[in-house]
Amino acid sequence: MTSDEILPLLKSSLRIAGDEDNEMLKLIIDASIDNVKSMVGTNDEFFKENKSFKLAVLQQSTNNFLNRASSSDVDLFDTKYGMQSAVLHLKAQYQIWEANNGATE
């Protein structure tokens, strides 16, 4: 899965019509892909066409884009429960996938 595959979904989710932010969005998506993979496992084969992985990357990317300012005049609250749930679900899927495919790390 690449940032080019996720970019249209992320732009739709964020209601971004133009292309001015594409490079920044791709950077955010790539960092989110790396982040989610580092929390789950390293076998790229597992992540291909995995809808739960795509959703977790989309959630992480959306959060990173919406909270990209280094400072704010409003109090922000940690609301990453959806991300935590997605990663825990992916970890369980990964373990089952690994067991069924005989892969070890």
ChimeraX commands (.cxc) that place a marker at each C-alpha (Angstrom):
marker #1 position 0.00,0.00,0.00 radius 0.5
marker #1 position 1.36,3.40,-0.96 radius 0.5
marker #1 position 0.56,7.00,-0.19 radius 0.5
marker #1 position -0.85,7.34,-3.73 radius 0.5
marker #1 position -3.51,4.75,-2.90 radius 0.5
marker #1 position -4.51,6.42,0.37 radius 0.5
marker #1 position -4.30,10.04,-0.82 radius 0.5
marker #1 position -7.75,10.20,-2.51 radius 0.5
marker #1 position -9.41,8.66,0.54 radius 0.5
marker #1 position -7.66,11.04,2.91 radius 0.5
marker #1 position -8.53,14.08,0.79 radius 0.5
marker #1 position -12.15,12.96,0.63 radius 0.5
marker #1 position -12.23,12.37,4.38 radius 0.5
marker #1 position -10.75,15.81,5.08 radius 0.5
marker #1 position -12.91,17.48,2.39 radius 0.5
marker #1 position -9.83,18.78,0.52 radius 0.5
marker #1 position -10.58,19.55,-3.12 radius 0.5
marker #1 position -7.32,21.08,-4.37 radius 0.5
marker #1 position -3.87,19.60,-4.86 radius 0.5
marker #1 position -1.86,22.23,-2.96 radius 0.5
marker #1 position -1.39,20.00,0.10 radius 0.5
marker #1 position -0.66,16.74,-1.76 radius 0.5
marker #1 position 3.06,16.59,-0.91 radius 0.5
marker #1 position 2.44,17.23,2.78 radius 0.5
marker #1 position -0.42,14.71,2.81 radius 0.5
marker #1 position 1.79,12.06,1.17 radius 0.5
marker #1 position 4.46,12.67,3.80 radius 0.5
marker #1 position 1.86,12.29,6.56 radius 0.5
marker #1 position 0.52,9.09,4.95 radius 0.5
marker #1 position 4.01,7.58,4.55 radius 0.5
marker #1 position 4.82,8.35,8.20 radius 0.5
marker #1 position 1.48,6.83,9.27 radius 0.5
marker #1 position 2.14,3.67,7.24 radius 0.5
marker #1 position 5.54,3.29,8.91 radius 0.5
marker #1 position 4.07,4.01,12.34 radius 0.5
marker #1 position 1.24,1.49,12.08 radius 0.5
marker #1 position 3.54,-1.20,10.65 radius 0.5
marker #1 position 6.01,-0.66,13.49 radius 0.5
marker #1 position 3.22,-1.28,16.01 radius 0.5
marker #1 position 1.91,-4.43,14.30 radius 0.5
marker #1 position 4.56,-6.39,12.39 radius 0.5
marker #1 position 7.10,-6.25,9.60 radius 0.5
marker #1 position 5.86,-8.67,6.94 radius 0.5
marker #1 position 4.63,-6.47,4.09 radius 0.5
marker #1 position 2.59,-9.30,2.59 radius 0.5
marker #1 position 0.12,-9.08,5.52 radius 0.5
marker #1 position -0.63,-5.42,4.85 radius 0.5
marker #1 position -1.48,-5.76,1.15 radius 0.5
marker #1 position -5.21,-5.24,0.56 radius 0.5
marker #1 position -5.86,-5.24,4.33 radius 0.5
marker #1 position -8.86,-2.98,4.98 radius 0.5
marker #1 position -8.15,-2.69,8.71 radius 0.5
marker #1 position -4.62,-1.49,7.94 radius 0.5
marker #1 position -5.95,1.03,5.42 radius 0.5
marker #1 position -8.41,2.35,8.03 radius 0.5
marker #1 position -5.70,2.62,10.72 radius 0.5
marker #1 position -3.44,4.55,8.32 radius 0.5
marker #1 position -6.35,6.79,7.38 radius 0.5
marker #1 position -7.16,7.47,11.06 radius 0.5
marker #1 position -3.53,8.20,11.91 radius 0.5
marker #1 position -3.10,10.44,8.85 radius 0.5
marker #1 position -6.29,12.37,9.60 radius 0.5
marker #1 position -5.21,12.93,13.20 radius 0.5
marker #1 position -1.72,14.05,12.12 radius 0.5
marker #1 position -3.14,16.47,9.54 radius 0.5
marker #1 position -5.75,18.00,11.82 radius 0.5
marker #1 position -3.26,18.40,14.68 radius 0.5
marker #1 position -0.21,19.49,12.68 radius 0.5
marker #1 position 0.23,22.87,14.38 radius 0.5
marker #1 position 3.04,22.94,16.92 radius 0.5
marker #1 position 1.06,25.27,19.17 radius 0.5
marker #1 position -2.55,26.17,19.68 radius 0.5
marker #1 position -4.62,28.61,21.67 radius 0.5
marker #1 position -7.15,25.91,22.57 radius 0.5
marker #1 position -6.79,22.89,24.80 radius 0.5
marker #1 position -6.63,19.67,22.81 radius 0.5
marker #1 position -7.73,16.35,24.21 radius 0.5
marker #1 position -6.26,12.96,23.43 radius 0.5
marker #1 position -8.92,11.06,21.48 radius 0.5
marker #1 position -6.95,8.22,19.92 radius 0.5
marker #1 position -9.18,5.39,21.14 radius 0.5
marker #1 position -10.17,4.56,17.57 radius 0.5
marker #1 position -6.49,4.25,16.64 radius 0.5
marker #1 position -5.71,2.07,19.65 radius 0.5
marker #1 position -8.59,-0.23,18.81 radius 0.5
marker #1 position -7.49,-0.45,15.17 radius 0.5
marker #1 position -3.91,-1.34,16.10 radius 0.5
marker #1 position -4.99,-3.98,18.62 radius 0.5
marker #1 position -7.28,-5.50,15.99 radius 0.5
marker #1 position -4.45,-5.51,13.43 radius 0.5
marker #1 position -2.05,-7.13,15.92 radius 0.5
marker #1 position -4.49,-9.99,16.47 radius 0.5
marker #1 position -5.03,-10.36,12.71 radius 0.5
marker #1 position -1.27,-10.34,12.16 radius 0.5
marker #1 position -0.68,-13.11,14.70 radius 0.5
marker #1 position -3.36,-15.29,13.10 radius 0.5
marker #1 position -2.01,-14.55,9.63 radius 0.5
marker #1 position 1.52,-15.39,10.74 radius 0.5
marker #1 position 0.39,-18.67,12.31 radius 0.5
marker #1 position -1.50,-19.68,9.17 radius 0.5
marker #1 position 1.36,-18.74,6.85 radius 0.5
marker #1 position 4.17,-20.23,8.94 radius 0.5
marker #1 position 6.06,-16.96,9.00 radius 0.5
marker #1 position 8.34,-15.99,11.84 radius 0.5
marker #1 position 10.14,-12.79,12.67 radius 0.5
marker link #1:1,2 radius 0.2
marker link #1:2,3 radius 0.2
marker link #1:3,4 radius 0.2
marker link #1:4,5 radius 0.2
marker link #1:5,6 radius 0.2
marker link #1:6,7 radius 0.2
marker link #1:7,8 radius 0.2
marker link #1:8,9 radius 0.2
marker link #1:9,10 radius 0.2
marker link #1:10,11 radius 0.2
marker link #1:11,12 radius 0.2
marker link #1:12,13 radius 0.2
marker link #1:13,14 radius 0.2
marker link #1:14,15 radius 0.2
marker link #1:15,16 radius 0.2
marker link #1:16,17 radius 0.2
marker link #1:17,18 radius 0.2
marker link #1:18,19 radius 0.2
marker link #1:19,20 radius 0.2
marker link #1:20,21 radius 0.2
marker link #1:21,22 radius 0.2
marker link #1:22,23 radius 0.2
marker link #1:23,24 radius 0.2
marker link #1:24,25 radius 0.2
marker link #1:25,26 radius 0.2
marker link #1:26,27 radius 0.2
marker link #1:27,28 radius 0.2
marker link #1:28,29 radius 0.2
marker link #1:29,30 radius 0.2
marker link #1:30,31 radius 0.2
marker link #1:31,32 radius 0.2
marker link #1:32,33 radius 0.2
marker link #1:33,34 radius 0.2
marker link #1:34,35 radius 0.2
marker link #1:35,36 radius 0.2
marker link #1:36,37 radius 0.2
marker link #1:37,38 radius 0.2
marker link #1:38,39 radius 0.2
marker link #1:39,40 radius 0.2
marker link #1:40,41 radius 0.2
marker link #1:41,42 radius 0.2
marker link #1:42,43 radius 0.2
marker link #1:43,44 radius 0.2
marker link #1:44,45 radius 0.2
marker link #1:45,46 radius 0.2
marker link #1:46,47 radius 0.2
marker link #1:47,48 radius 0.2
marker link #1:48,49 radius 0.2
marker link #1:49,50 radius 0.2
marker link #1:50,51 radius 0.2
marker link #1:51,52 radius 0.2
marker link #1:52,53 radius 0.2
marker link #1:53,54 radius 0.2
marker link #1:54,55 radius 0.2
marker link #1:55,56 radius 0.2
marker link #1:56,57 radius 0.2
marker link #1:57,58 radius 0.2
marker link #1:58,59 radius 0.2
marker link #1:59,60 radius 0.2
marker link #1:60,61 radius 0.2
marker link #1:61,62 radius 0.2
marker link #1:62,63 radius 0.2
marker link #1:63,64 radius 0.2
marker link #1:64,65 radius 0.2
marker link #1:65,66 radius 0.2
marker link #1:66,67 radius 0.2
marker link #1:67,68 radius 0.2
marker link #1:68,69 radius 0.2
marker link #1:69,70 radius 0.2
marker link #1:70,71 radius 0.2
marker link #1:71,72 radius 0.2
marker link #1:72,73 radius 0.2
marker link #1:73,74 radius 0.2
marker link #1:74,75 radius 0.2
marker link #1:75,76 radius 0.2
marker link #1:76,77 radius 0.2
marker link #1:77,78 radius 0.2
marker link #1:78,79 radius 0.2
marker link #1:79,80 radius 0.2
marker link #1:80,81 radius 0.2
marker link #1:81,82 radius 0.2
marker link #1:82,83 radius 0.2
marker link #1:83,84 radius 0.2
marker link #1:84,85 radius 0.2
marker link #1:85,86 radius 0.2
marker link #1:86,87 radius 0.2
marker link #1:87,88 radius 0.2
marker link #1:88,89 radius 0.2
marker link #1:89,90 radius 0.2
marker link #1:90,91 radius 0.2
marker link #1:91,92 radius 0.2
marker link #1:92,93 radius 0.2
marker link #1:93,94 radius 0.2
marker link #1:94,95 radius 0.2
marker link #1:95,96 radius 0.2
marker link #1:96,97 radius 0.2
marker link #1:97,98 radius 0.2
marker link #1:98,99 radius 0.2
marker link #1:99,100 radius 0.2
marker link #1:100,101 radius 0.2
marker link #1:101,102 radius 0.2
marker link #1:102,103 radius 0.2
marker link #1:103,104 radius 0.2
marker link #1:104,105 radius 0.2
view
